[in-house]
């Protein structure tokens, strides 16, 4: 009988030890945004943007203006932006999401708009310069894009968008400035 009690006690001790080890590895709560996510805070707020489209195979030249409101998505891992502006094609509305992909160690940007365009880009930040790149197709042909935003201050930035078909070098097709609305 003492052997049975000892066996039950040892088995119970082993089970409790395993349960404690498993519970000790369980996260102590939901994940928290890291420093990469916190860098996205620059984009939160209301922004006024104006610029120039350059003549190119991708569209006509002309001026444009946009208002954009960007807010943290619940949890603090992404910024969601709603925009509305006037371009050569008329009034355009857009929705975009900026985030950080821990697995790929890159920033992400997704946009869709009322012109039927959808864009996914990957990016990085070095100092005060953010750069996103993407590849897509226009008219069945491969196109590369690069969007570069340079922070001038906490409340203003300049930007440019470059595109190129196939192996052609990238060409500036849009330049502008954005200012935080207070």
VEXGUFI-459196 format. One record per residue: residue in three letters; x, y, z of N, C-alpha, C, O, CB in turn. Coordinates in steps of 0.1 Angstrom, whole numbers, padded with zeros to 4 digits, always signed. Atoms other than C-alpha are relative to their C-alpha. Glycine has a CB too. Layout:
ALAXYZXYZXYZXYZXYZ ...
REM end
This chain:
UNK+0008-0012+0000+0000+0000+0000+0009+0013+0000+0005+0022-0007-0009+0000+0012 UNK-0009-0011+0000+0029+0024+0007+0006+0003-0014+0008+0014-0017+0011-0002+0010 UNK-0006-0001+0014+0042+0017-0028-0011+0007-0009-0007+0016-0017+0004-0014-0006 UNK+0011-0006+0008+0008+0027-0043-0001+0015+0003-0002+0023-0006-0013-0007+0002 UNK+0001-0014-0004+0007+0059-0023+0012+0008-0005+0011+0019-0010-0001+0002+0015 UNK-0012-0006+0005+0043+0067-0033-0001+0002-0015+0003+0013-0020+0012-0008+0004 UNK+0001-0001+0015+0035+0060-0070-0010+0011-0003-0007+0019-0013-0004-0013-0006 UNK+0010-0011+0003+0004+0083-0069+0006+0013+0003+0004+0023-0004-0013-0003+0009 UNK-0006-0013-0004+0024+0110-0051+0010+0004-0011+0010+0016-0014+0006-0001+0014 UNK-0010-0004+0011+0052+0109-0077-0007+0003-0013-0003+0013-0019+0010-0013-0002 UNK+0007-0003+0012+0028+0108-0106-0007+0014+0001-0006+0022-0008-0011-0010-0003 UNK+0006-0013-0002+0009+0138-0091+0011+0011-0001+0008+0021-0007-0007+0001+0013 UNK-0011-0010+0000+0042+0157-0086+0005+0002-0015+0007+0014-0019+0012-0005+0008 UNK-0005-0002+0014+0053+0150-0122-0011+0008-0009-0007+0016-0017+0002-0014-0007 UNK+0010-0007+0007+0019+0162-0136+0000+0014+0004-0001+0023-0005-0014-0007+0003 UNK+0000-0014-0005+0020+0194-0115+0012+0007-0006+0011+0019-0010+0000+0001+0015 UNK-0012-0006+0006+0056+0200-0127-0002+0003-0015+0002+0014-0019+0012-0009+0002 UNK+0003-0003+0015+0045+0197-0164-0010+0011-0002-0008+0019-0010-0005-0013-0006 UNK+0010-0011+0001+0015+0219-0159+0006+0013+0003+0004+0023-0004-0012-0003+0010 UNK-0007-0013-0003+0036+0246-0142+0009+0004-0011+0010+0016-0014+0008-0002+0013 UNK-0010-0003+0011+0062+0244-0171-0008+0006-0011-0004+0015-0018+0008-0012-0004 UNK+0008-0005+0011+0034+0248-0197-0006+0014+0003-0005+0023-0005-0011-0010-0003 UNK+0006-0013-0004+0017+0276-0178+0010+0011+0001+0007+0023-0002-0008-0001+0013 UNK-0011-0009-0001+0050+0293-0172+0004+0006-0013+0010+0017-0014+0012-0006+0007 UNK-0004-0004+0014+0055+0296-0210-0011+0008-0006-0009+0014-0017+0004-0012-0008 UNK+0012-0007+0005+0020+0310-0216+0003+0016+0000+0008+0020+0010-0013-0004+0007 UNK-0002-0014+0000+0021+0347-0226-0009+0007+0012-0019+0001+0015-0004+0007-0013 UNK+0006-0007-0011+0011+0371-0198-0011+0009-0004-0016+0017+0004+0010+0007+0009 UNK+0011-0009+0005-0015+0389-0219+0002+0002-0015+0010-0005-0021+0001+0013+0007 UNK-0001-0002+0014-0020+0402-0254+0013+0006-0004+0020+0012+0004-0011+0009-0005 UNK-0013-0005+0004+0011+0411-0275-0001+0016+0000-0011+0022-0001+0003-0004-0014 UNK-0001-0014-0001+0023+0447-0272+0007+0005-0013+0016-0002-0018+0007+0005+0013 UNK-0007-0005+0012+0034+0469-0302+0015+0003+0004+0017+0007+0016-0007+0013-0005 UNK-0015-0002-0002+0072+0472-0305+0004+0014-0005-0004+0022-0009+0008-0011-0007 UNK-0005-0013+0004+0094+0502-0313-0003+0003-0015-0004+0014-0019+0014+0001+0003 UNK+0003-0002+0015+0088+0496-0351-0014+0005-0002-0016+0014-0010+0002-0013-0008 UNK+0014-0004+0001+0051+0500-0346-0001+0015+0005-0009+0023-0001-0010-0009+0008 UNK+0001-0013-0006+0056+0531-0325+0005+0011-0009+0001+0023-0008+0008+0001+0013 UNK-0005-0009+0009+0075+0548-0353-0011+0005-0010-0011+0016-0015+0011-0006-0009 UNK+0011-0004+0008+0042+0549-0372-0008+0011+0005-0016+0017-0002-0009-0012-0002 UNK+0007-0011-0007+0029+0575-0347+0001+0013-0008-0007+0021-0008+0005+0002+0014 UNK-0002-0013+0008+0043+0602-0371-0012+0002-0009-0015+0014-0011+0013-0002-0008 UNK+0010-0001+0010+0015+0595-0395-0014+0003+0006-0023+0007-0001-0001-0012-0008 UNK+0013-0002-0007-0014+0598-0369-0003+0015-0001+0005+0023+0002+0000-0005+0014 UNK+0004-0014+0000-0034+0630-0373-0007+0003-0013-0010-0006-0021+0011+0009+0003 UNK+0006-0005+0012-0050+0651-0400+0010+0007-0008+0018+0015-0003-0012+0009+0003 UNK-0010-0005+0009-0029+0660-0430-0006+0007-0012-0016+0002-0018+0010-0011-0005 UNK+0004-0007+0012-0033+0685-0459+0012-0003-0010+0023-0001-0006-0003+0015+0002 UNK-0010+0003+0009-0014+0675-0490-0003+0007-0014-0014+0008-0018+0001-0015-0003 UNK+0001-0006+0013-0007+0693-0523+0012-0003-0008+0023-0005-0003-0003+0015+0000 UNK-0012+0004+0009+0015+0685-0553-0003+0001-0014-0014+0006-0019+0004-0013+0004 UNK+0000+0000+0014+0021+0681-0589+0002-0014-0006+0011-0021-0002+0010+0010-0006 UNK-0002+0012+0008+0016+0651-0613+0009+0005-0012+0006+0015-0018-0013-0006-0004 UNK-0008-0003+0012+0043+0651-0640-0006-0008-0012-0012-0018-0010+0015-0005+0003 UNK+0005+0007+0012+0034+0641-0676+0007-0013-0001+0020-0013+0000+0001+0009-0013 UNK-0007+0013+0001+0041+0604-0680-0009-0010-0008-0021-0006-0010+0005-0006+0014 UNK+0009+0010+0006+0028+0573-0697-0010-0005+0010-0020-0012+0006+0009-0012-0005 UNK+0009+0005-0011+0010+0566-0664-0011+0010+0002-0021+0007+0010+0007-0002+0013 UNK+0011-0009-0002-0012+0597-0666+0004+0015-0004+0016+0017-0006-0005+0000+0014 UNK-0003-0013+0004-0015+0634-0674+0006+0009+0011+0005+0005+0023-0013+0007-0005 UNK-0006-0009-0010+0002+0663-0656-0011+0008+0006-0022+0010+0000+0010+0010-0007 UNK+0009-0009-0006-0016+0686-0632+0002+0000+0015+0009-0008+0021-0015-0005-0003 UNK-0001-0002-0015-0020+0697-0596-0011-0008+0007-0021-0012+0001-0002+0015+0003 UNK+0010+0007-0008-0038+0678-0569+0001+0005+0015+0011+0011+0019+0003-0015+0000 UNK+0001-0003-0014-0049+0684-0533-0007-0012+0007-0016-0018+0001-0007+0013+0003 UNK+0006+0011-0008-0058+0658-0506-0001+0004+0015+0008+0012+0020+0008-0013-0002 UNK+0001-0001-0014-0070+0658-0470+0000-0015+0005-0006-0023-0001-0013+0007+0005 UNK-0001+0013-0005-0061+0627-0450-0001-0001+0015+0006+0007+0022+0013-0007-0005 UNK+0001+0002-0015-0071+0616-0415+0005-0014+0003-0001-0024-0002-0015+0002+0005 UNK-0007+0013-0004-0050+0588-0399-0002-0002+0015+0002+0007+0023+0014+0000-0005 UNK+0002+0003-0014-0058+0571-0366+0006-0014+0003+0007-0023-0006-0015+0000+0004 UNK-0004+0013-0004-0044+0542-0347-0011-0010+0000-0022-0007+0004+0006+0001+0015 UNK+0010+0011-0001-0062+0509-0352+0001-0006+0014+0012-0006+0020+0003-0010-0012 UNK+0000+0006-0013-0072+0492-0320+0011-0010+0002+0014-0018-0006-0014-0007+0003 UNK-0012+0009-0003-0042+0475-0304+0013+0007-0002+0023+0003+0004-0001-0012-0009 UNK-0013-0008+0002-0016+0500-0316+0010-0006-0010+0021-0002-0010+0006+0002+0013 UNK-0010+0007+0009-0001+0478-0344-0001+0007-0014+0008+0004-0022-0003-0014-0001 UNK+0002-0005+0013-0014+0498-0374-0007+0014+0000-0014+0017+0010-0008-0010-0009 UNK+0006-0013+0002-0025+0532-0386-0010-0001-0012-0006-0007-0023+0010+0012-0003 UNK+0010+0000+0011-0057+0535-0407-0003+0014-0004-0006+0023+0004-0013-0008+0005 UNK+0001-0014+0005-0061+0565-0430-0012+0000-0010-0014-0009-0018+0013+0005-0007 UNK+0010-0003+0010-0091+0579-0449+0004+0013-0007+0007+0023-0001-0014+0001+0007 UNK-0004-0012+0008-0084+0604-0477-0010+0004-0010-0018-0005-0015+0014-0003-0007 UNK+0009-0006+0011-0103+0626-0501+0008+0011-0007+0014+0020+0000-0014+0004+0006 UNK-0008-0011+0007-0088+0648-0528-0006+0002-0014-0014-0005-0019+0014-0004+0000 UNK+0003-0004+0014-0091+0664-0562+0012-0002-0008+0023+0003-0006-0005+0015+0000 UNK-0011+0002+0010-0070+0652-0591-0006+0002-0014-0018+0007-0015+0005-0015+0001 UNK+0005-0002+0014-0073+0654-0629-0012-0009-0003-0021-0005-0010+0011-0003-0010 UNK+0011+0009+0002-0097+0624-0627-0012+0004+0008-0022-0003+0007+0004-0014+0003 UNK+0012-0004-0008-0120+0643-0603+0003-0003+0015+0014-0004+0019-0013-0007-0005 UNK-0001+0003-0014-0127+0636-0567+0004-0015+0002-0002-0024-0004-0013+0003+0008 UNK-0005+0014-0003-0109+0605-0553+0000-0002+0015+0004+0007+0023+0014-0002-0006 UNK+0000+0004-0015-0115+0588-0519+0009-0012+0001+0009-0021-0008-0014-0002+0005 UNK-0008+0012-0002-0091+0563-0505+0000-0005+0015-0003+0003+0024+0014+0003-0004 UNK-0002+0006-0013-0085+0540-0476+0014-0007+0000+0017-0014-0009-0011-0011+0004 UNK-0013+0007+0000-0050+0529-0465+0003-0004+0014-0002+0001+0024+0011+0010-0005 UNK-0004+0006-0013-0034+0509-0437+0015-0001+0000+0021-0007-0009-0006-0014+0002 UNK-0014+0001-0002+0002+0513-0425+0003-0009+0012-0003-0008+0022+0007+0014+0001 UNK-0004+0009-0011+0018+0486-0403+0014-0005-0001+0022+0001-0009-0010-0012-0001 UNK-0013+0006+0000+0049+0466-0396-0001-0015+0000-0008-0021+0009+0008+0005+0012 UNK+0000+0014+0001+0055+0430-0406+0012-0006+0007+0023-0005+0002-0001-0005-0015 UNK-0011+0006-0008+0076+0413-0379+0008-0011-0007+0020-0011-0006-0005-0005+0014 UNK-0007+0012+0007+0083+0382-0400+0009+0005-0011+0020-0001-0013-0011-0009-0006 UNK-0008-0005+0011+0096+0402-0430+0009+0012+0004+0017+0016-0004-0010+0004-0011 UNK-0008-0012-0005+0111+0430-0409-0001+0012-0009+0009+0018-0013+0014-0004+0002 UNK+0002-0011+0009+0095+0456-0431-0013+0007+0003-0022+0001+0008+0001-0004-0015 UNK+0013-0007-0001+0068+0483-0430-0009-0005-0012-0004-0009-0022+0002+0015+0000 UNK+0009+0003+0011+0037+0476-0450-0010+0011-0002-0013+0019+0007-0008-0013+0004 UNK+0009-0011+0004+0013+0499-0468-0010-0006-0010-0006-0012-0020+0007+0013-0006 UNK+0010+0005+0009-0020+0489-0484-0010+0012-0003-0014+0018+0007-0008-0013+0005 UNK+0010-0010+0004-0043+0513-0503-0010-0005-0010-0006-0013-0019+0007+0013-0005 UNK+0010+0002+0010-0075+0511-0522-0008+0013-0002-0009+0020+0008-0010-0012+0003 UNK+0006-0013+0002-0094+0540-0538-0012-0002-0009-0015-0012-0015+0010+0010-0005 UNK+0012+0000+0008-0125+0550-0557+0003+0000-0015-0006+0000-0023-0008+0012+0003 UNK-0003+0002+0014-0106+0548-0590+0002-0015-0004+0005-0019-0015+0013+0008-0004 UNK-0001+0014+0003-0105+0510-0586+0014-0005+0002+0017-0016-0002-0005-0003-0013 UNK-0014+0004-0002-0068+0510-0577+0002-0006+0013-0003-0002+0023+0010+0012-0003 UNK-0004+0006-0013-0053+0488-0550+0015-0002-0001+0020-0007-0011-0007-0014+0003 UNK-0015+0001-0001-0016+0489-0540+0005-0006+0013+0000-0002+0023+0006+0014-0003 UNK-0007+0005-0012+0005+0469-0516+0015+0003-0002+0021+0000-0012-0003-0015+0002 UNK-0014-0003+0001+0040+0481-0508+0007-0004+0013+0000-0005+0023+0002+0016-0002 UNK-0008+0003-0012+0068+0472-0484+0010+0012+0001+0014+0018-0009+0008-0014-0002 UNK-0009-0011-0002+0090+0498-0468+0009-0001+0011+0010-0011+0018-0009+0012+0002 UNK-0010-0001-0010+0117+0509-0445+0001+0015+0004-0003+0024-0003+0013-0006-0004 UNK-0002-0014-0004+0126+0540-0425+0015+0001+0004+0020-0008+0011-0009+0005+0012 UNK-0013-0003-0004+0161+0554-0422+0001+0015+0004+0000+0024-0004+0011-0003-0012 UNK+0000-0014-0005+0164+0585-0400-0014+0006-0002-0024+0002+0003+0011+0008-0007 UNK+0013-0007+0003+0137+0609-0413-0006-0003-0014-0014+0004-0018+0002+0015+0001 UNK+0005+0003+0014+0131+0592-0447-0006-0014+0000+0000-0024+0004+0012+0000-0009 UNK+0007+0012+0002+0105+0566-0453+0000-0004-0015-0003+0005-0023-0015+0001+0005 UNK+0000+0004+0014+0107+0545-0486-0008-0013-0001-0005-0023+0006+0014-0002-0005 UNK+0008+0012+0003+0081+0521-0499+0002-0004-0014+0003+0005-0023-0015+0002+0003 UNK-0002+0004+0013+0085+0500-0530-0011-0011-0003-0016-0018+0006+0014-0006-0003 UNK+0010+0010+0004+0060+0479-0550+0002-0004-0014+0009+0002-0022-0014+0005+0002 UNK+0000+0005+0014+0056+0459-0582-0014-0004-0003-0021-0010+0005+0010-0012-0002 UNK+0014+0003+0004+0023+0456-0601+0000-0001-0015+0010-0002-0021-0010+0011+0005 UNK+0002+0000+0015+0009+0454-0636-0009+0011-0004-0019+0013+0003-0005-0014-0005 UNK+0009-0010+0006-0006+0481-0657-0001-0004-0015+0009-0005-0022+0005+0015+0001 UNK+0002+0004+0014-0021+0471-0690+0007-0013-0003+0011-0016-0014+0005+0011-0010 UNK-0006+0013+0001-0007+0436-0684+0015+0000+0000+0022-0010-0001-0004-0006-0013 UNK-0015-0001+0000+0029+0449-0682+0005+0003+0014-0002+0010+0021+0005+0011-0010 UNK-0005-0002-0013+0051+0449-0651+0004+0015+0002+0010+0021-0007+0012-0009+0003 UNK-0003-0013-0004+0055+0482-0633+0006+0000+0014+0001-0007+0022-0012+0010-0001 UNK-0006-0002-0013+0077+0492-0604-0003+0014+0005-0003+0023-0003+0015-0003+0000 UNK+0003-0013-0006+0070+0520-0580+0008+0002+0013+0011-0008+0020-0015+0002+0003 UNK-0008-0004-0012+0089+0538-0552-0006+0013+0005-0006+0023-0002+0015+0001-0002 UNK+0005-0012-0006+0073+0563-0528+0010+0004+0011+0013-0005+0020-0014-0002+0006 UNK-0009-0005-0010+0097+0584-0507-0005+0012+0007-0009+0022+0001+0014+0003-0006 UNK+0005-0011-0009+0086+0606-0478+0011+0005+0009+0017-0003+0016-0013-0003+0008 UNK-0010-0005-0008+0111+0629-0461-0006+0010+0010-0012+0020+0007+0011+0008-0008 UNK+0006-0008-0011+0100+0643-0427+0009+0013+0001+0021+0012+0003+0000-0007+0013 UNK-0007-0012-0002+0109+0680-0425-0001+0005+0014+0008+0011+0020-0006+0011-0009 UNK+0002-0003-0014+0095+0684-0390-0011-0010+0005-0015-0019-0003-0005+0015+0002 UNK+0011+0008-0005+0069+0667-0368-0013+0002-0007-0022-0006-0006-0002+0002+0015 UNK+0013-0004+0006+0042+0685-0388+0001+0002-0015-0008+0007-0021-0005+0012+0007 UNK-0001-0002+0015+0055+0685-0424+0009-0010-0006+0019-0014+0000+0004+0015-0003 UNK-0009+0009+0008+0071+0664-0451-0002+0003-0014-0012+0009-0019-0004-0015+0003 UNK+0000+0000+0014+0079+0663-0487+0000-0014-0005+0004-0023+0002+0012+0008-0007 UNK+0000+0013+0005+0073+0633-0509+0001+0000-0015-0001+0010-0022-0013-0007+0004 UNK+0000+0002+0014+0078+0619-0544-0003-0014-0003-0001-0023+0005+0014+0004-0007 UNK+0004+0014+0005+0065+0589-0563+0007-0002-0013+0005+0006-0022-0015-0002+0000 UNK-0007+0003+0012+0086+0573-0590-0006-0013-0006-0009-0022+0002+0015-0001+0002 UNK+0004+0013+0006+0075+0546-0615+0009-0003-0012+0015+0006-0018-0015+0001-0004 UNK-0007+0004+0012+0091+0526-0643-0006-0013-0005-0010-0022+0003+0015-0002+0003 UNK+0005+0012+0006+0080+0499-0667+0011-0009-0003+0022-0005-0007-0008+0003-0013 UNK-0010+0010+0003+0099+0467-0671+0014+0003+0006+0015+0006+0018+0002-0001-0015 UNK-0013-0003-0005+0136+0474-0669+0004+0015-0001+0015+0019+0002+0010-0008-0009 UNK-0003-0015+0001+0133+0512-0675+0003+0005+0013-0002+0000+0023-0012+0007-0007 UNK-0003-0006-0013+0147+0534-0648-0012+0007+0005-0021+0011-0003+0012+0010-0002 UNK+0011-0007-0006+0123+0549-0624+0000+0015-0003+0011+0021-0004+0000-0002+0016 UNK+0001-0014+0003+0110+0584-0632-0010+0006+0009-0020+0000+0013-0004+0003-0015 UNK+0009-0007-0009+0094+0610-0609-0013+0003-0008-0012+0010-0018+0007+0013+0006 UNK+0013-0004+0007+0057+0612-0618-0008+0008+0010-0019+0013+0006-0007-0013-0004 UNK+0008-0008-0010+0045+0630-0586+0009+0005+0011+0018-0002+0016-0012-0009+0006 UNK-0007-0006-0011+0059+0654-0561-0009+0009+0008-0019+0014+0003+0013+0008-0005 UNK+0009-0008-0008+0043+0671-0532+0005+0003+0014+0016-0001+0018-0014-0006+0001 UNK-0003-0004-0014+0042+0684-0496-0012-0003+0008-0024+0000+0004+0005+0014+0001 UNK+0012+0001-0009+0020+0675-0467+0003+0007+0013+0015+0008+0018-0003-0016+0003 UNK-0001-0008-0013+0013+0695-0435-0010-0005+0009-0022-0007+0005-0001+0015-0003 UNK+0009+0004-0010-0003+0684-0403-0010+0012+0002-0006+0023+0004+0007-0004+0013 UNK+0010-0010-0003-0036+0703-0397-0002+0000+0015-0005-0011+0021-0014-0003-0008 UNK+0002+0000-0014-0039+0715-0362-0013+0005+0004-0016+0006+0016+0011+0009+0006 
REM end
